[in-house]
Amino acid sequence: MRGITKTVIAAAAISLALTGCSGDDTADGPQTLRIVYKNADAAPLVALMENVKEEFEAANEGVTVELAPIEGNDEDYATKLALSQRSPDTAPDVFVEDSFKLRADVDAGYVLQLDDYLSDWEDWDSFNETAKQAGLADDGGTYAIPLETDTRVIWYNKNVLGAAGIELPWQPESWDDLLTMARTVKDSNPDVIPFSMYAGTMQSFYELLYGTEGGTLYDADEQKWVTGSQGFIDSLAFLKTIYDEGLAVTPAQALDANIWQPIVGEMLPQDRMGATVEGSYAPQFWQPGGQFEWPEYSEVMATAPFPTQNGQEPGAVSMSGGWTLAVGAGTEEPELAADFVKMALSYENSLEYTVDSSKIAVRTDVAEAPEYLDMNPFASEVTEVLDVSNYRPATSDFAEIDAAVLTATQEVVAGGKSPEEAAAAYDETLTKIVGDEFVVEK
């Protein structure tokens, strides 16, 4: 009973805080836009919103932009945003939306479709076509505009690969090339960990699956989830190989959610690892002021796109995520809200935000700007793979499905199941989650 009381009080406090940000507009009175975004550890985003508020109010006489930042981590933000969306009194006009949660919010009726508002916006043509996928829902409509994104590539240590006699620059063209490199490094120096792929999804399993022939979790055309996938089995088999042969960290280490920290902060800087699959954001950790400052990182490290299974087209693959800007379905000022989003993502604002936050540019013109290319030595390389990148099919039930994929991956890495057994268990779990009518065998 005591726990219920605390929950009710906490919910009421959040609701009151959010309500305090609302305006008292009337039909003939001033117009107000409420903007909700994540405040904690997001200085570039805070600066963007404060700058756009000033710019937007100056350009729209009589309009007030009320900023309603939410404190806390990503989970806190998602919880408080969801709470605010349940009432028209607290629902935001514009909000920052995780691309992972967009489709669920579209299904819940919280997000306005933006196609009509984008049809005459010339800047829309300057957005990367892959990045635009982040804002799509199952009906093919655009419900959010990408604010930022990321990609995944192979980060390799030139000292380690060079000492093993591997020709540099190194560019694997197939999974076999990855194994050849890893085995060569192991034979050259048994004390070095050749190649790391986490026992997770984004930097691991999905990077493999989407590089197989026709590999995908979800058939967007049929709007059904894929079962019986040979690519699924092959991806698990690759992970089993690198762990069975001792080419990666130990299975126990791989199952540690924080293993990325010793990999990025110790193993690579100390020449104790050959390569790892990691996000485009890796330089943030090594740059001055980063969590693992490493002055020599730009001289020691290099990148390579992750290859497709057999070198088939498009030759490389990546996975992307990121944040978007969306308009609330219940806004009374849809045109104004859409205009705010457009202003926030103008060339000038997008360039400043992208560079300040060290994210991957979602606009092609920003990606070509000198300020962006000078952001870090690898900016151009990690941006190029956006053209071959994929976004997860984040439907309303995807969180459960992603957990099932993670379970399959971890069971194979830990040695509890064969790739075939883990894939079969995933298919069974998937069917229970979505129902027989929403799966297709491929």
C-alpha positions in Angstrom: 0.0 0.0 0.0 2.9 2.3 0.9 4.5 1.6 -2.5 1.2 2.5 -4.3 1.0 5.8 -2.4 4.5 6.7 -3.4 3.8 5.9 -7.1 0.7 8.0 -7.1 2.5 10.9 -5.5 5.4 10.6 -7.9 3.0 10.5 -10.9 1.2 13.6 -9.6 4.4 15.5 -9.1 5.5 14.8 -12.6 2.1 15.7 -14.0 2.1 19.0 -12.0 5.6 19.8 -13.2 4.6 19.2 -16.8 1.4 21.1 -16.4 3.3 24.1 -15.1 4.9 24.4 -18.5 1.6 24.8 -20.4 0.1 28.0 -21.6 -3.4 29.3 -21.2 -4.1 30.0 -24.8 -7.5 31.0 -26.0 -8.8 31.1 -29.6 -7.9 34.8 -29.8 -5.1 34.9 -27.3 -1.3 34.3 -27.7 -0.1 31.1 -29.2 2.1 28.8 -27.2 4.3 25.8 -28.1 5.4 23.4 -25.4 8.8 21.7 -26.3 9.8 18.6 -24.4 13.4 17.2 -24.5 16.0 15.5 -22.4 18.0 17.8 -20.3 20.5 15.6 -18.4 24.0 15.2 -20.0 22.7 16.9 -23.2 24.3 20.3 -23.3 24.3 20.6 -27.1 20.6 19.8 -27.2 19.8 22.3 -24.4 21.7 24.9 -26.3 19.9 24.1 -29.5 16.4 24.4 -27.9 17.3 27.7 -26.2 18.7 29.2 -29.4 15.7 28.0 -31.5 13.2 29.4 -28.9 14.8 32.8 -29.3 15.0 32.6 -33.0 11.4 31.3 -33.4 9.8 33.9 -31.1 11.6 36.6 -33.0 10.3 35.3 -36.3 6.8 34.7 -35.1 5.3 37.7 -33.3 2.8 36.7 -30.5 4.1 33.2 -30.2 5.6 31.9 -27.0 7.9 28.9 -26.9 7.8 27.2 -23.5 10.7 24.8 -23.0 9.9 21.8 -20.8 13.2 19.9 -20.3 13.0 16.5 -18.5 15.7 15.6 -16.1 17.1 12.0 -15.8 18.6 9.3 -18.0 17.0 7.9 -21.2 14.7 5.6 -19.2 13.5 8.5 -17.0 12.9 10.6 -20.1 10.9 7.9 -21.8 8.8 7.4 -18.7 8.0 11.0 -18.1 7.4 11.7 -21.8 4.9 8.9 -21.9 3.2 10.2 -18.9 2.9 13.7 -20.4 1.4 12.3 -23.6 -1.6 10.7 -21.8 -3.3 14.0 -21.2 -4.0 16.9 -23.6 -3.2 19.3 -20.8 0.4 18.1 -20.6 1.0 16.6 -24.1 3.9 18.4 -25.9 3.5 20.2 -29.2 7.1 19.2 -30.2 9.2 16.6 -28.5 12.5 14.8 -28.9 11.8 11.2 -29.7 14.0 8.1 -29.6 13.8 6.4 -33.0 13.6 3.2 -31.1 10.2 4.2 -29.6 8.7 6.1 -32.5 6.5 3.4 -34.0 5.1 2.5 -30.6 4.1 6.1 -30.0 2.6 6.3 -33.5 0.5 3.2 -32.7 -0.6 4.8 -29.5 -1.8 7.9 -31.4 0.7 10.3 -29.8 2.5 11.5 -33.0 1.4 13.6 -35.9 2.1 12.5 -39.5 4.3 15.2 -41.1 4.1 14.4 -44.8 1.9 17.3 -45.6 4.1 19.7 -43.8 7.3 18.4 -45.5 6.0 18.6 -49.1 7.0 22.2 -49.6 10.1 22.2 -47.4 13.1 22.4 -49.7 15.5 21.4 -47.0 13.9 17.9 -46.8 15.8 16.9 -50.0 19.0 17.6 -48.1 18.4 14.9 -45.5 20.2 11.6 -46.0 17.7 9.0 -47.4 18.8 6.3 -44.9 18.5 8.8 -42.0 14.9 9.5 -43.1 14.1 5.9 -42.2 14.3 6.8 -38.5 11.0 8.7 -38.8 9.0 6.2 -40.8 6.1 4.2 -39.4 4.5 1.0 -40.8 2.1 3.0 -43.0 5.0 4.5 -44.9 4.3 8.0 -43.5 6.9 10.2 -41.9 6.2 11.0 -38.3 9.6 12.4 -37.1 12.6 14.2 -38.6 16.0 12.9 -37.7 18.0 15.1 -35.3 21.1 13.0 -35.2 22.2 9.4 -35.9 25.2 7.1 -35.6 26.8 4.2 -37.5 28.8 1.1 -36.7 32.2 0.3 -38.1 35.3 -1.8 -37.3 37.8 0.1 -35.3 41.2 -1.5 -35.6 44.6 -0.9 -34.0 47.2 -0.4 -36.7 50.1 -1.4 -34.3 48.6 -4.8 -33.5 47.6 -5.6 -37.1 50.9 -4.3 -38.5 52.9 -6.4 -36.0 51.0 -9.5 -37.2 52.0 -8.8 -40.8 48.6 -7.7 -42.0 48.8 -5.3 -44.9 47.5 -1.8 -44.0 45.2 -0.1 -44.6 43.1 -3.2 -43.9 39.7 -3.7 -45.5 37.9 -7.0 -45.0 35.6 -7.9 -47.9 33.8 -10.9 -46.2 33.4 -12.7 -42.9 36.2 -15.0 -43.9 38.5 -12.0 -44.1 37.6 -11.1 -40.6 38.4 -14.6 -39.4 41.7 -14.7 -41.3 42.8 -11.4 -39.6 41.8 -12.7 -36.2 43.5 -16.0 -36.6 46.6 -14.3 -37.9 46.8 -11.9 -35.0 46.3 -14.8 -32.5 49.1 -16.8 -34.1 51.4 -13.8 -34.0 50.8 -12.9 -30.4 48.7 -15.2 -28.1 48.6 -12.4 -25.5 46.5 -10.1 -27.8 42.8 -10.4 -28.2 42.3 -10.4 -32.0 38.7 -9.3 -32.6 35.8 -8.2 -30.4 32.1 -8.4 -31.2 29.8 -8.0 -28.2 27.3 -10.6 -27.1 24.5 -8.0 -27.9 22.6 -6.8 -30.9 23.5 -3.4 -32.4 27.3 -3.9 -32.5 27.1 -7.6 -33.0 24.3 -9.8 -34.1 22.4 -7.2 -36.3 25.6 -6.1 -37.9 26.0 -9.7 -39.1 22.4 -10.5 -39.9 21.8 -7.5 -42.1 24.9 -8.4 -44.0 23.6 -11.8 -45.0 21.8 -12.4 -48.3 18.3 -11.0 -47.7 19.0 -10.9 -44.0 16.5 -9.0 -41.9 14.3 -9.4 -38.9 11.2 -7.9 -40.5 9.7 -8.0 -44.0 8.5 -4.4 -44.3 6.5 -5.1 -47.5 4.5 -7.9 -45.9 4.7 -6.3 -42.5 5.6 -9.7 -41.0 8.5 -11.0 -38.9 10.9 -13.5 -40.5 11.3 -17.0 -39.1 13.4 -19.9 -40.4 16.2 -17.5 -41.5 19.5 -19.1 -42.6 21.1 -15.7 -42.2 20.0 -15.8 -38.5 21.7 -19.1 -38.0 24.8 -18.1 -39.9 25.1 -14.9 -37.8 25.0 -16.9 -34.6 27.5 -19.4 -36.1 30.0 -16.6 -36.8 29.8 -15.5 -33.2 30.2 -19.1 -32.0 33.3 -19.4 -34.1 35.1 -16.4 -32.7 34.3 -17.3 -29.1 35.0 -21.1 -29.5 38.4 -20.3 -31.1 39.4 -17.8 -28.5 39.5 -15.0 -31.0 37.5 -12.6 -28.8 37.2 -11.8 -25.1 36.1 -14.7 -22.9 32.4 -15.6 -23.0 32.1 -14.4 -19.4 33.6 -11.1 -20.3 31.3 -10.8 -23.4 28.2 -11.2 -21.2 29.2 -8.3 -19.1 27.3 -5.2 -20.2 30.2 -3.0 -19.3 32.9 -4.9 -21.3 33.0 -2.0 -23.7 34.8 0.1 -21.1 38.0 -2.0 -20.8 37.9 -2.6 -24.5 37.8 1.1 -25.4 39.6 2.4 -22.4 42.4 -0.2 -21.9 42.7 -3.0 -24.5 42.8 -0.9 -27.6 45.0 2.0 -26.2 47.4 -0.5 -24.7 47.8 -2.5 -28.0 46.1 -5.5 -26.4 43.3 -5.9 -28.9 43.4 -6.0 -32.7 39.9 -4.7 -33.6 36.4 -4.2 -32.3 33.0 -3.3 -33.8 31.9 -0.1 -32.2 29.8 3.0 -32.9 30.8 6.1 -34.8 30.9 7.9 -31.4 34.1 6.1 -30.3 36.4 9.2 -30.7 34.3 11.0 -28.1 35.8 8.7 -25.5 39.4 9.3 -26.6 39.3 13.0 -27.3 40.4 15.6 -24.7 37.8 15.7 -21.9 36.6 12.2 -22.9 36.1 9.3 -20.5 39.3 7.6 -21.8 41.5 10.3 -23.1 44.1 9.0 -25.5 46.1 11.6 -27.3 47.5 9.1 -29.9 44.2 7.6 -30.9 44.1 9.3 -34.3 47.5 7.9 -35.1 47.0 4.3 -33.8 43.4 3.6 -34.7 41.8 3.2 -38.2 38.3 2.2 -39.4 36.9 -0.2 -41.9 33.3 -0.8 -43.0 31.9 -4.1 -41.7 31.7 -6.5 -44.7 28.7 -8.4 -45.9 28.9 -12.2 -45.4 30.4 -13.1 -48.8 31.2 -9.7 -50.2 27.9 -9.4 -52.0 26.3 -6.1 -52.7 26.3 -3.5 -51.2 29.7 -4.8 -49.9 29.3 -3.3 -46.4 26.7 -3.0 -43.7 26.0 -0.8 -40.7 23.4 -0.3 -38.0 22.0 3.1 -36.9 19.9 4.6 -34.2 19.5 8.1 -32.8 17.0 10.8 -31.8 14.4 12.6 -33.8 12.0 15.6 -33.5 8.3 14.9 -33.6 5.1 16.8 -33.3 2.4 15.8 -30.9 -0.8 14.4 -32.5 -2.9 16.6 -30.2 -1.2 19.9 -30.8 -3.6 22.8 -31.5 -0.8 24.5 -33.6 0.4 21.8 -36.1 1.7 24.3 -38.6 3.6 26.3 -36.0 4.9 23.1 -34.4 6.1 21.8 -37.8 7.8 25.1 -38.4 9.6 24.9 -35.1 11.0 21.5 -36.1 12.1 22.8 -39.5 13.8 25.8 -37.9 15.6 23.5 -35.3 16.9 21.4 -38.2 17.9 24.1 -40.6 21.3 23.9 -42.1 22.9 26.4 -39.6 21.2 24.9 -36.5 21.8 21.3 -37.6 25.5 22.0 -38.3 26.1 23.6 -34.9 24.3 20.9 -33.0 25.9 18.0 -34.9 29.4 19.3 -34.4 28.9 20.2 -30.7 27.4 16.8 -30.0 29.9 14.9 -32.2 27.1 13.0 -33.9 26.7 11.7 -37.4 25.2 14.3 -39.8 21.6 13.5 -41.0 21.8 16.3 -43.6 24.1 15.7 -46.6 25.1 19.4 -46.8 26.1 19.3 -43.1 28.2 16.2 -43.8 30.1 18.2 -46.4 30.8 21.2 -44.2 34.4 21.8 -43.2 33.4 22.3 -39.6 31.9 18.8 -39.6 34.7 17.1 -41.4 37.2 18.7 -38.9 35.1 17.4 -35.9 37.4 14.4 -35.6 39.8 12.5 -38.0 37.2 9.8 -38.7 34.1 11.9 -39.3 34.1 11.3 -43.1 34.7 7.6 -42.8 32.0 6.9 -40.3 29.5 9.1 -42.2 30.0 7.3 -45.5 28.6 4.0 -44.2 25.3 5.7 -43.4 24.4 5.0 -47.0 24.5 1.2 -46.3 23.1 1.4 -42.8 19.9 0.0 -41.4 17.5 1.0 -38.6 15.9 -1.6 -36.4 12.2 -2.4 -37.1 11.2 -0.7 -33.9 7.5 -1.6 -33.9 5.5 -1.4 -30.7 6.4 -5.0 -29.8 10.1 -4.7 -30.8 11.5 -4.4 -27.3 10.3 -8.0 -26.6 11.6 -9.2 -29.9 15.0 -7.5 -29.4 15.2 -9.2 -26.0 14.6 -12.6 -27.7 17.4 -11.9 -30.2 19.7 -11.0 -27.3 18.8 -14.2 -25.5 19.7 -16.3 -28.6 23.0 -14.4 -29.0 24.0 -14.8 -25.4 23.1 -18.5 -25.3 25.3 -19.2 -28.3 28.2 -17.2 -26.9 27.9 -18.8 -23.5 27.8 -22.3 -25.2 24.4 -23.3 -23.9 22.9 -23.8 -27.3 23.9 -24.4 -30.9 23.1 -21.7 -33.5 20.3 -23.9 -34.9 18.8 -24.5 -31.4 19.0 -20.8 -30.5 17.4 -19.8 -33.8 14.6 -22.3 -33.4 14.0 -21.0 -29.8 13.9 -17.5 -31.1 11.4 -18.4 -33.8 9.1 -20.0 -31.2 9.3 -17.0 -28.9 8.8 -14.5 -31.8 5.6 -16.3 -32.9 4.3 -16.2 -29.3 4.9 -12.5 -29.2 3.4 -11.4 -32.5 1.1 -14.3 -33.4 1.1 -16.8 -36.3 -0.5 -14.4 -38.7 2.4 -11.9 -38.4 5.3 -14.2 -39.2 6.6 -15.4 -42.5 9.2 -18.1 -43.1 12.1 -17.1 -45.3 
